[in-house]
Amino acid sequence: MNNILNSIVGTMIPFVGTSLGSGFVFFLKNKINEKIQKILIGIAAGVMIAASIWSLILPAVEMTEKQNVIPWVPVVLGFIAGITFLLLTSYMADEIEKKRKGKKMNMLLFSVTLHNIPEGMAVGVCFAGFLNGNMGIELLEAMLLATGIAIQNIPEGAIISMPLKIDGMSKKKSFYYGILSGIVEPISALLTIVLLNIIVPLLPYLLSFAAGAMIYVVIEELIPEVHSKDKSKLGVIGVTIGFVLMMILDLSF
């Protein structure tokens, strides 16, 4: 019973990181300088690019190498599927919300939430291995993985809540949507533990699918936003900061 309880607690750790990052929105002023906005959006883009590579695509390749298939096939298929899915979603959003603001942030929220699902599954796989007892995974190893993902999730929570506030949403509502994007992690982790044999073979596709969705948002929504009114280099600075920060977190944990 203690092992089961420890595993449930462990699956919640990444969600804590997302919630902490989302809480950064309470430190924002009501009005944000346009230059700071560009840097923040650039940071969001950099974080998403780095997360797509080190948190999603590379782990997907490593998984496929252990499945006796051509490593790039599931990754390419999943990535293209993610891009295609967001293209169709964006098209439908254009048709439904032609006169409504906030589409960009809706796509951002959607893509980060998609990215959190396979991350939660990865945590679930680790705790399932611990509970199984025959996979050589100790509780400390599973907890360290969950903690590492939680640390990575801090900037991800921030890139949801802070742009929403910039876009005119209240701080409380921005925080709410930030933590909402993270709640899928413990849910998907617990489902993975229960349905381990069914879900694990699909993880490379799911990881690369989430990567494709995130790259779509970066290219289609975030990068054009930082260059919307002028040719300022602040967006480049922001992307660099976000990319380096997330790269360090991913490679460290």
C-alpha positions as CSV (number, residue, x, y, z in Angstrom):
1,M,0.0,0.0,0.0
2,N,2.9,2.4,0.8
3,N,4.4,1.8,-2.6
4,I,1.1,2.6,-4.3
5,L,0.7,5.8,-2.2
6,N,4.2,6.9,-2.9
7,S,3.6,6.4,-6.7
8,I,0.4,8.5,-6.6
9,V,2.3,11.2,-4.7
10,G,5.2,11.0,-7.2
11,T,2.9,11.4,-10.2
12,M,1.7,14.7,-8.8
13,I,5.2,16.2,-8.5
14,P,5.4,17.5,-12.1
15,F,2.0,19.2,-11.7
16,V,3.4,21.2,-8.7
17,G,6.2,22.5,-11.0
18,T,3.6,23.7,-13.6
19,S,1.5,25.4,-10.8
20,L,4.6,27.2,-9.5
21,G,5.4,28.5,-12.9
22,S,1.9,29.6,-13.5
23,G,2.0,31.5,-10.3
24,F,4.6,33.9,-11.8
25,V,1.6,35.7,-13.3
26,F,0.8,37.3,-9.9
27,F,4.1,39.2,-10.0
28,L,3.2,40.9,-13.3
29,K,2.0,44.5,-13.4
30,N,-1.4,45.3,-14.9
31,K,0.2,46.8,-18.0
32,I,3.4,45.4,-19.5
33,N,5.9,47.3,-21.6
34,E,5.7,46.3,-25.2
35,K,9.4,45.5,-25.3
36,I,9.0,43.2,-22.3
37,Q,6.1,41.5,-24.0
38,K,8.3,40.7,-27.0
39,I,11.0,39.2,-24.8
40,L,8.4,37.1,-22.9
41,I,6.9,35.8,-26.1
42,G,10.4,35.1,-27.4
43,I,11.2,33.2,-24.2
44,A,8.1,31.1,-24.7
45,A,9.1,30.2,-28.2
46,G,12.6,29.3,-27.1
47,V,11.3,27.1,-24.3
48,M,9.0,25.3,-26.7
49,I,11.6,24.7,-29.3
50,A,14.1,23.2,-26.8
51,A,11.4,21.1,-25.1
52,S,10.4,19.8,-28.5
53,I,13.9,18.6,-29.2
54,W,15.2,17.3,-25.8
55,S,12.0,16.4,-24.0
56,L,10.1,14.9,-26.9
57,I,11.9,14.1,-30.2
58,L,15.2,12.7,-28.7
59,P,13.4,10.5,-26.1
60,A,11.0,9.3,-28.9
61,V,14.1,8.2,-31.0
62,E,15.6,6.4,-28.0
63,M,12.4,4.5,-27.5
64,T,12.0,3.4,-31.1
65,E,15.6,2.1,-31.1
66,K,14.5,-0.3,-28.4
67,Q,11.5,-1.4,-30.4
68,N,13.3,-3.0,-33.3
69,V,11.9,-0.5,-35.8
70,I,13.5,2.2,-38.0
71,P,14.0,5.0,-35.4
72,W,12.9,7.9,-37.5
73,V,9.7,6.4,-38.9
74,P,7.5,6.8,-35.8
75,V,9.0,10.1,-35.0
76,V,8.4,11.5,-38.5
77,L,4.9,10.2,-38.6
78,G,4.1,11.5,-35.1
79,F,5.6,14.9,-35.9
80,I,3.7,15.3,-39.2
81,A,0.5,14.2,-37.5
82,G,1.1,16.9,-34.8
83,I,1.6,19.6,-37.4
84,T,-1.4,18.4,-39.4
85,F,-3.6,18.3,-36.4
86,L,-2.8,21.8,-35.4
87,L,-3.2,23.0,-39.0
88,L,-6.8,21.6,-39.0
89,T,-7.5,22.9,-35.5
90,S,-6.3,26.3,-36.5
91,Y,-8.4,26.3,-39.6
92,M,-11.5,25.4,-37.6
93,A,-10.6,28.1,-35.1
94,D,-10.4,30.6,-37.9
95,E,-13.8,29.7,-39.2
96,I,-15.4,29.7,-35.7
97,E,-13.6,32.6,-34.2
98,K,-13.0,35.1,-37.0
99,K,-14.1,38.0,-34.9
100,R,-12.8,36.7,-31.6
101,K,-9.5,37.6,-29.9
102,G,-7.2,35.2,-28.2
103,K,-6.8,32.5,-30.8
104,K,-3.0,32.6,-30.5
105,M,-3.1,31.9,-26.8
106,N,-5.7,29.2,-27.2
107,M,-3.3,27.4,-29.6
108,L,-0.4,28.0,-27.1
109,L,-2.4,26.5,-24.2
110,F,-3.5,23.6,-26.4
111,S,0.0,22.7,-27.6
112,V,1.6,22.8,-24.2
113,T,-1.2,20.7,-22.8
114,L,-0.6,18.1,-25.6
115,H,3.1,18.2,-24.7
116,N,2.3,17.5,-21.0
117,I,0.4,14.3,-21.8
118,P,3.4,12.2,-23.1
119,E,5.5,13.7,-20.3
120,G,3.0,12.4,-17.8
121,M,3.1,9.1,-19.5
122,A,6.9,8.9,-19.2
123,V,6.5,9.4,-15.4
124,G,3.8,6.8,-15.3
125,V,6.0,4.3,-17.1
126,C,8.8,4.9,-14.5
127,F,6.5,4.4,-11.5
128,A,4.9,1.4,-13.1
129,G,8.3,-0.1,-13.4
130,F,8.9,0.6,-9.7
131,L,5.6,-1.0,-8.7
132,N,6.3,-4.0,-11.0
133,G,9.5,-4.8,-9.1
134,N,11.1,-6.7,-12.0
135,M,12.3,-3.7,-14.1
136,G,15.2,-2.6,-11.8
137,I,13.6,0.8,-11.1
138,E,13.8,2.1,-7.5
139,L,11.5,4.6,-5.9
140,L,14.2,7.2,-5.7
141,E,14.9,7.0,-9.5
142,A,11.2,7.5,-10.2
143,M,11.0,10.4,-7.8
144,L,14.1,12.0,-9.4
145,L,12.6,11.8,-12.9
146,A,9.3,13.3,-11.6
147,T,11.2,16.1,-9.9
148,G,13.3,16.8,-13.0
149,I,10.2,17.2,-15.1
150,A,8.7,19.4,-12.4
151,I,11.6,21.7,-12.6
152,Q,11.3,21.8,-16.4
153,N,7.6,22.5,-16.0
154,I,8.2,25.8,-14.1
155,P,9.0,27.8,-17.2
156,E,6.3,26.0,-19.1
157,G,3.6,27.0,-16.6
158,A,4.9,30.6,-16.9
159,I,4.7,30.6,-20.7
160,I,1.0,29.8,-20.4
161,S,-0.2,32.1,-17.6
162,M,2.0,35.2,-18.4
163,P,1.1,35.6,-22.1
164,L,-2.6,35.1,-21.2
165,K,-2.3,38.0,-18.8
166,I,-0.5,40.1,-21.4
167,D,-3.4,39.3,-23.7
168,G,-5.8,40.9,-21.3
169,M,-7.0,38.0,-19.1
170,S,-7.2,38.4,-15.3
171,K,-4.3,37.1,-13.2
172,K,-6.5,34.5,-11.5
173,K,-7.9,33.2,-14.7
174,S,-4.5,33.2,-16.3
175,F,-3.2,31.2,-13.3
176,Y,-6.1,28.8,-13.6
177,Y,-5.4,28.1,-17.3
178,G,-1.8,27.6,-16.5
179,I,-2.4,24.9,-13.9
180,L,-5.1,23.4,-16.1
181,S,-2.5,22.7,-18.7
182,G,-0.5,20.7,-16.1
183,I,-3.3,18.7,-14.5
184,V,-3.2,16.3,-17.5
185,E,0.3,15.1,-16.4
186,P,-0.8,13.2,-13.2
187,I,-3.9,12.0,-15.0
188,S,-2.0,10.6,-17.9
189,A,0.7,9.2,-15.5
190,L,-1.9,7.3,-13.6
191,L,-3.6,6.0,-16.7
192,T,-0.3,4.8,-18.0
193,I,0.3,2.8,-14.8
194,V,-3.0,1.1,-15.3
195,L,-2.8,0.6,-19.0
196,L,1.0,0.2,-19.3
197,N,1.1,-2.6,-21.9
198,I,-1.2,-0.8,-24.2
199,I,0.3,2.7,-24.0
200,V,4.0,2.2,-24.0
201,P,4.4,1.1,-27.7
202,L,2.6,4.3,-28.7
203,L,4.8,6.7,-26.7
204,P,7.2,7.5,-29.5
205,Y,4.3,8.6,-31.7
206,L,2.7,10.6,-28.8
207,L,6.0,12.4,-28.0
208,S,6.7,13.4,-31.6
209,F,3.0,14.3,-32.1
210,A,3.3,16.8,-29.2
211,A,6.6,18.1,-30.6
212,G,5.0,18.8,-34.0
213,A,2.1,20.7,-32.2
214,M,4.5,22.9,-30.3
215,I,6.7,23.7,-33.3
216,Y,3.6,24.6,-35.2
217,V,2.6,27.2,-32.6
218,V,6.1,28.6,-32.5
219,I,6.3,29.1,-36.3
220,E,2.7,30.2,-36.9
221,E,1.9,32.2,-33.8
222,L,4.8,33.2,-31.5
223,I,7.6,34.2,-33.9
224,P,5.3,36.4,-36.1
225,E,4.0,38.0,-32.9
226,V,7.5,39.2,-31.8
227,H,7.9,40.8,-35.3
228,S,4.4,42.1,-35.6
229,K,5.1,45.9,-35.3
230,D,8.8,46.3,-35.9
231,K,12.0,44.5,-36.7
232,S,13.2,44.6,-33.1
233,K,15.9,42.0,-32.1
234,L,14.3,41.6,-28.7
235,G,12.4,38.5,-29.9
236,V,15.8,36.9,-30.8
237,I,17.1,37.7,-27.4
238,G,14.0,36.1,-25.8
239,V,14.1,33.0,-27.9
240,T,17.8,32.5,-27.0
241,I,17.1,32.9,-23.3
242,G,14.2,30.5,-23.4
243,F,16.0,27.9,-25.5
244,V,19.2,27.9,-23.4
245,L,17.2,27.8,-20.2
246,M,15.1,24.8,-21.3
247,M,18.1,23.1,-22.8
248,I,20.1,23.3,-19.6
249,L,17.1,22.0,-17.6
250,D,16.5,19.1,-20.0
251,L,20.1,18.0,-20.1
252,S,20.6,18.4,-16.4
253,F,17.5,16.4,-15.4
